[in-house]
Amino acid sequence: MRGIVAFYLTYLLCLILGIICVALVVHWNYSYRGGFAWDGSAKHFNWHPVFMVTGMVVLYGNAAILYRIPLTWGHNKLPWKLLHAGLLLLSFILSVIGLCAVFNYHNANNISNLYSLHSWVGICTTALFTAQWVMGFSTFLLPCTPMSARAFIKPTHVWMGGIILVLSIVSCISGINEKLFFALKENTNGTLPYSALPPEAITANSLGVIIVAFGLVVLKILSNQIWQRPETGYEEGVYQVKDKGFYDVFDYSLIVCNLRTKT
Amino acid sequence: MRGIVAFYLTYLLCLILGIICVALVVHWNYSYRGGFAWDGSAKHFNWHPVFMVTGMVVLYGNAAILYRIPLTWGHNKLPWKLLHAGLLLLSFILSVIGLCAVFNYHNANNISNLYSLHSWVGICTTALFTAQWVMGFSTFLLPCTPMSARAFIKPTHVWMGGIILVLSIVSCISGINEKLFFALKENTNGTLPYSALPPEAITANSLGVIIVAFGLVVLKILSNQIWQRPETGYEEGVYQVKDKGFYDVFDYSLIVCNLRTKT
């Protein structure tokens, strides 16, 4: 019972941090950056951080920890699989809109695309996320995929899930940092420079810190083996290959012992 | 045997990526940023990325995976504990020198300290690393610490170890990105702007990508339960509390079952 209470308290923290992330990124761009438009102006760019933080961090993180919620531990996993895939698809769509926002803005203003390290890491993250979703869908939702293939791919799928979140956070922090250096220059529209830490800088820096905190809480939930969905077999089938991912409850002592004996 | 070969191949990749990281960060600052000095000039700043990447990423990552090397799996763990703590202390000292470099440079040039999101995340990472080292030393190296306390703290120590590496990578990527926007401006010393991707931008962006790749390989080594140091008891003692960290081989099925029965 104590484990369940601890989980729900951590999950509540995760939800609160996620809501604060979305509220702060909207507030930053609405109150300090002039709001939103889809017309090639600076307001067009403002959709980029909003959609990336909402899609690639908050929605993605919540989709990743779905199976850790004890409410989802009923016999039939299929509805939760569909919800997991659906939330991640929504997260992917938001990310693509966020990418369109920045590409459109750059193209409308003759700014080069994909030159900064932020953009290199960001585009790799989105590419990995796309591959992960397609692989996840074809492995875990197509009925024709053999159980042995699902069991074989699951550890990689789970590990990649955590890594994509880490890369999303790397992209967000470098992007917010870059944007603040661009936007907060001395004598530009009367704003104070970033180095003077005006209210906008405090707001966006705090957003960055809360994104990191959200990511750490999600990674903690994913990594805590005691909060895993308990399953001794894989749905109707039985694991053919033992899991060896981040988060699995299966016992590896025997494998390790065998390994040592053989060497 | 196959597990050992796979480990050593991954470890070799980790070593190669680490060496490339150090070589690239030195090359970038030596060949493109004018080299090194300790005189308050821009060359003084150049020590900052070199020491942070070498200390907080490469040396730290290698220290973190020390116990995964099968060579270290002998009966006596103490020499490896001392090496683990020693490498991390060296990593910490390099990081402090790296921080001194940037603070000295800022102070000598009347530039504010600790205002950017990069610096906020970076200073939190160093603070966490300090706390982790002190906690690790007092828990695992002081003979007076009870075995039960060691077993209780170990999962948190292991988890925090991975998280500090993630935060170091976040700090490095945002820092390299920031530095390139500062350094590569049109009409500054005849350099091409960052957006034109001159050779310096390609070099430093590649450094960022290789830092990320190095971090992912280290996290993969840490998370692969089959590569863990096998230990059924804690040194001379026996675990009093079951581990529930990222990387432990112990079986949690029973705990999960008990949890479900009790609720």
Contacts between the chains, C-beta under 8 A, distances in Angstrom:
chain1	res1	chain2	res2	distance
A	1	B	259	7.5
A	1	B	262	5.3
A	1	B	263	5.0
A	3	B	255	7.9
A	3	B	259	4.8
A	4	B	259	6.9
A	4	B	263	5.5
A	70	B	263	7.7
A	73	B	260	7.9
A	111	B	195	6.8
A	112	B	195	4.2
A	112	B	196	7.3
A	112	B	197	7.8
A	115	B	194	6.2
A	115	B	195	5.0
A	115	B	196	7.7
A	115	B	197	5.1
A	115	B	201	6.8
A	116	B	177	5.8
A	116	B	180	7.1
A	116	B	181	7.4
A	116	B	194	6.6
A	116	B	205	7.7
A	117	B	173	6.1
A	117	B	176	5.6
A	117	B	177	4.4
A	117	B	180	6.8
A	117	B	204	7.1
A	117	B	205	4.8
A	117	B	208	4.3
A	117	B	209	7.8
A	118	B	173	7.6
A	118	B	177	5.0
A	120	B	205	5.6
A	120	B	208	7.1
A	120	B	209	6.3
A	121	B	173	6.1
A	121	B	208	6.9
A	121	B	209	7.4
A	121	B	212	6.5
A	124	B	209	7.7
A	159	B	220	7.3
A	159	B	223	6.4
A	163	B	216	6.2
A	163	B	219	7.1
A	166	B	166	5.5
A	166	B	169	7.8
A	166	B	219	7.9
A	167	B	212	7.2
A	169	B	166	7.8
A	169	B	170	6.3
A	170	B	169	6.3
A	170	B	170	5.2
A	170	B	173	5.1
A	170	B	174	7.8
A	170	B	212	7.0
A	173	B	117	6.1
A	173	B	118	7.6
A	173	B	121	6.1
A	173	B	170	5.1
A	173	B	173	7.6
A	173	B	174	5.0
A	174	B	170	7.8
A	174	B	173	5.0
A	174	B	174	4.2
A	174	B	177	4.6
A	176	B	117	5.6
A	177	B	116	5.8
A	177	B	117	4.4
A	177	B	118	5.0
A	177	B	174	4.6
A	177	B	177	6.8
A	177	B	178	5.7
A	178	B	177	5.7
A	178	B	178	7.0
A	178	B	181	6.4
A	180	B	116	7.1
A	180	B	117	6.8
A	181	B	116	7.4
A	181	B	178	6.4
A	181	B	181	5.8
A	181	B	182	7.7
A	182	B	181	7.7
A	194	B	115	6.2
A	194	B	116	6.6
A	195	B	111	6.8
A	195	B	112	4.2
A	195	B	115	4.9
A	196	B	112	7.3
A	196	B	115	7.6
A	197	B	112	7.8
A	197	B	115	5.1
A	201	B	115	6.8
A	204	B	117	7.1
A	205	B	116	7.7
A	205	B	117	4.8
A	205	B	120	5.5
A	208	B	117	4.3
A	208	B	120	7.1
A	208	B	121	6.9
A	209	B	117	7.8
A	209	B	120	6.3
A	209	B	121	7.4
A	209	B	124	7.8
A	212	B	121	6.5
A	212	B	167	7.2
A	212	B	170	7.0
A	216	B	163	6.2
A	219	B	163	7.1
A	219	B	166	7.9
A	220	B	159	7.3
A	223	B	159	6.4
A	223	B	245	7.3
A	223	B	246	4.7
A	224	B	244	6.2
A	225	B	244	5.5
A	225	B	248	7.8
A	225	B	252	4.6
A	226	B	244	5.1
A	226	B	252	5.8
A	226	B	255	5.7
A	226	B	256	6.5
A	226	B	259	7.0
A	228	B	252	7.5
A	228	B	256	6.8
A	230	B	253	7.1
A	230	B	256	4.4
A	230	B	257	6.9
A	230	B	260	6.5
A	232	B	253	7.1
A	244	B	224	6.1
A	244	B	225	5.5
A	244	B	226	5.0
A	245	B	223	7.4
A	246	B	223	4.8
A	246	B	246	6.3
A	248	B	225	7.9
A	249	B	251	7.1
A	249	B	252	4.6
A	249	B	253	5.3
A	249	B	256	6.2
A	250	B	251	7.3
A	250	B	253	7.5
A	251	B	249	7.2
A	251	B	250	7.4
A	251	B	251	3.6
A	251	B	253	7.3
A	252	B	225	4.7
A	252	B	226	6.0
A	252	B	228	7.6
A	252	B	249	4.5
A	253	B	230	7.4
A	253	B	232	7.2
A	253	B	249	5.4
A	253	B	250	7.4
A	253	B	251	7.2
A	255	B	3	7.9
A	255	B	226	5.7
A	256	B	226	6.5
A	256	B	228	6.8
A	256	B	230	4.4
A	256	B	249	6.0
A	257	B	230	6.9
A	259	B	1	7.6
A	259	B	3	4.9
A	259	B	4	7.0
A	259	B	226	7.0
A	260	B	73	7.8
A	260	B	230	6.2
A	262	B	1	5.3
A	263	B	1	5.4
A	263	B	4	5.5
A	263	B	70	7.4
